[in-house]
Amino acid sequence: MRKPLVVALTALAIAGAGAAPAVAAPERGDSAAPAIQAVNFAGTVALSNCSGSVVRMPDSEDHDPALVLTNGHCLETGFPGPGQVVVDRASSRSFGLLNSAGTRVGTLRANKIVYGTMTDTDAAIYQLTRTYAQIRSTYGINALTLNDTRPAAGTAISVVSGYWKRIYNCSIDGFAHRLKEGGWTWKDSVRYTSSCNTIGGTSGSPVVDQATGKVVAVNNTGNEDGQSCTVNNPCEVDESGNVTVRQGINYAQQTYQFPACFGIGNKLDLSADGCVLPKP
C-alpha cells in the first residue's frame, strides 16, 4: 500500500521541499500513442497520509453533496480487514484542495465516509459538507468525473498525486486477474507500465485517462522488494492460480463500478441494478 514511507520522505528531501511538481517522462516507444492531454492538479486533494480527488458520478448534479475518492487503506479508522465494508460512518476529515498548478487553495471537510473497503477493490468515498456548485463558486474548481466504462490496455494515463503534487504519465500495461497483498485480494487490477513509478503518499491518487480527462482507477500499491504476496509486495494470480511477481511495477483499482451504485443526490445504493461493489 502506497502510504507515506521513510524512503519517500528521503527522496523529497534530496529533491528539495520547494521543488516544482515533477512529471515522469512518457514511456519509451510510445511515439505512436495519442498525445498527452493537459492533465493537471485541479480537483485533487491532499490527505494527512494519502492523495485523493473530488469526484462526481456521470449523473451527479451541481447541487449534490460533493464526494472525495481515495483508497480504503487511507481511511482514518485504519485498514479495513479482509471482508470488511465500511458504510455511512461519521467523519470530520479535512482535505487540502489543489488548483491546476498544484497550489493548495482551501480546505474541504467531510461529514461521513460513504463507502470504504479493501475487499475486491481498495477504495473509499467521502461525502463533503459542500456541494459541487459551492466548491466551484468559491474556488473555481470542477470535480473530476468517474468514467462508467472499463478502460482498455494501452490507454494513456496520468496518476495525479495531491500529497506530493506530482504527476506520473504512463499507460495501462494490462490487468491482474487477482492481486494479492498480505491478507487482501483485489480483482481486475490495473497494472501500469514502468514510467508510473509511484511512491508512498500517492495512495488514493486519481488515475486519469489522458484522452477524456475522466477518472478510470484509483492508485493503490506496488511491488517494492520483489517479495511475493506480502504487504507492499503484491503478487498477481491468474485464472489458473499461477503467481507472478513484478518488482518495481505499480497498480491501481478500477473505478467504473462506482457510478452504478450511486443514485439521485449522490446517495449510495448497494442494492441498485448493476452495482457489484462488496456489501457489508
Solvent accessible surface area in square Angstrom, and as a share of the most:
residue,aa,sasa,rsa
1,M,7,0.03
2,R,16,0.06
3,K,53,0.23
4,P,40,0.25
5,L,45,0.22
6,V,122,0.70
7,V,104,0.60
8,A,2,0.02
9,L,95,0.47
10,T,68,0.40
11,A,48,0.37
12,L,66,0.33
13,A,76,0.59
14,I,145,0.74
15,A,71,0.55
16,G,27,0.26
17,A,95,0.74
18,G,80,0.77
19,A,57,0.44
20,A,86,0.67
21,P,60,0.38
22,A,47,0.36
23,V,86,0.50
24,A,15,0.12
25,A,73,0.57
26,P,82,0.51
27,E,38,0.17
28,R,233,0.85
29,G,79,0.76
30,D,50,0.26
31,S,116,0.75
32,A,104,0.81
33,A,42,0.32
34,P,92,0.58
35,A,80,0.62
36,I,80,0.41
37,Q,90,0.40
38,A,97,0.75
39,V,31,0.18
40,N,64,0.33
41,F,10,0.04
42,A,27,0.21
43,G,0,0.00
44,T,1,0.01
45,V,0,0.00
46,A,20,0.15
47,L,10,0.05
48,S,94,0.61
49,N,29,0.15
50,C,0,0.00
51,S,0,0.00
52,G,0,0.00
53,S,0,0.00
54,V,3,0.02
55,V,0,0.00
56,R,40,0.15
57,M,7,0.03
58,P,63,0.40
59,D,128,0.66
60,S,14,0.09
61,E,94,0.42
62,D,59,0.31
63,H,134,0.60
64,D,5,0.02
65,P,36,0.23
66,A,0,0.00
67,L,0,0.00
68,V,0,0.00
69,L,0,0.00
70,T,0,0.00
71,N,0,0.00
72,G,0,0.00
73,H,0,0.00
74,C,0,0.00
75,L,4,0.02
76,E,84,0.38
77,T,73,0.42
78,G,34,0.33
79,F,81,0.34
80,P,3,0.02
81,G,25,0.24
82,P,87,0.55
83,G,55,0.53
84,Q,77,0.34
85,V,16,0.09
86,V,5,0.03
87,V,52,0.30
88,D,91,0.47
89,R,99,0.36
90,A,90,0.70
91,S,14,0.09
92,S,77,0.50
93,R,25,0.09
94,S,45,0.29
95,F,1,0.00
96,G,1,0.01
97,L,0,0.00
98,L,1,0.00
99,N,43,0.22
100,S,58,0.38
101,A,70,0.54
102,G,3,0.03
103,T,75,0.43
104,R,132,0.48
105,V,56,0.32
106,G,15,0.15
107,T,57,0.33
108,L,1,0.01
109,R,115,0.42
110,A,3,0.02
111,N,64,0.33
112,K,48,0.20
113,I,0,0.00
114,V,6,0.04
115,Y,0,0.00
116,G,0,0.00
117,T,0,0.00
118,M,0,0.00
119,T,31,0.18
120,D,43,0.22
121,T,9,0.05
122,D,0,0.00
123,A,0,0.00
124,A,0,0.00
125,I,0,0.00
126,Y,0,0.00
127,Q,25,0.11
128,L,1,0.01
129,T,78,0.46
130,R,73,0.26
131,T,29,0.17
132,Y,6,0.02
133,A,36,0.28
134,Q,92,0.41
135,I,4,0.02
136,R,85,0.31
137,S,99,0.64
138,T,84,0.49
139,Y,51,0.19
140,G,61,0.59
141,I,10,0.05
142,N,90,0.46
143,A,16,0.12
144,L,35,0.17
145,T,34,0.20
146,L,0,0.00
147,N,24,0.12
148,D,77,0.40
149,T,81,0.47
150,R,111,0.40
151,P,13,0.08
152,A,63,0.49
153,A,64,0.49
154,G,50,0.48
155,T,26,0.15
156,A,16,0.12
157,I,0,0.00
158,S,0,0.00
159,V,0,0.00
160,V,1,0.00
161,S,0,0.00
162,G,0,0.00
163,Y,59,0.22
164,W,31,0.11
165,K,71,0.30
166,R,64,0.23
167,I,12,0.06
168,Y,0,0.00
169,N,12,0.06
170,C,7,0.04
171,S,12,0.08
172,I,2,0.01
173,D,70,0.36
174,G,9,0.09
175,F,44,0.18
176,A,1,0.01
177,H,65,0.29
178,R,71,0.26
179,L,0,0.00
180,K,74,0.31
181,E,0,0.00
182,G,34,0.33
183,G,54,0.52
184,W,33,0.11
185,T,45,0.26
186,W,0,0.00
187,K,89,0.38
188,D,38,0.20
189,S,0,0.00
190,V,0,0.00
191,R,26,0.09
192,Y,1,0.00
193,T,25,0.14
194,S,68,0.44
195,S,22,0.14
196,C,1,0.01
197,N,80,0.41
198,T,4,0.02
199,I,46,0.23
200,G,0,0.00
201,G,0,0.00
202,T,0,0.00
203,S,0,0.00
204,G,0,0.00
205,S,0,0.00
206,P,0,0.00
207,V,0,0.00
208,V,5,0.03
209,D,17,0.09
210,Q,4,0.02
211,A,73,0.57
212,T,77,0.45
213,G,35,0.34
214,K,80,0.34
215,V,0,0.00
216,V,2,0.01
217,A,0,0.00
218,V,0,0.00
219,N,0,0.00
220,N,0,0.00
221,T,0,0.00
222,G,1,0.01
223,N,0,0.00
224,E,56,0.25
225,D,85,0.44
226,G,30,0.29
227,Q,93,0.41
228,S,58,0.37
229,C,36,0.21
230,T,52,0.30
231,V,74,0.43
232,N,37,0.19
233,N,4,0.02
234,P,0,0.00
235,C,0,0.00
236,E,12,0.05
237,V,22,0.13
238,D,56,0.29
239,E,137,0.61
240,S,94,0.61
241,G,45,0.44
242,N,90,0.46
243,V,82,0.47
244,T,55,0.32
245,V,55,0.31
246,R,85,0.31
247,Q,113,0.50
248,G,43,0.41
249,I,31,0.16
250,N,5,0.02
251,Y,1,0.00
252,A,0,0.00
253,Q,1,0.01
254,Q,4,0.02
255,T,0,0.00
256,Y,62,0.24
257,Q,36,0.16
258,F,1,0.00
259,P,18,0.11
260,A,44,0.34
261,C,0,0.00
262,F,19,0.08
263,G,43,0.42
264,I,171,0.87
265,G,19,0.18
266,N,4,0.02
267,K,126,0.54
268,L,39,0.20
269,D,63,0.32
270,L,23,0.12
271,S,95,0.61
272,A,32,0.25
273,D,142,0.74
274,G,60,0.58
275,C,13,0.08
276,V,108,0.62
277,L,7,0.03
278,P,24,0.15
279,K,106,0.45
280,P,114,0.72
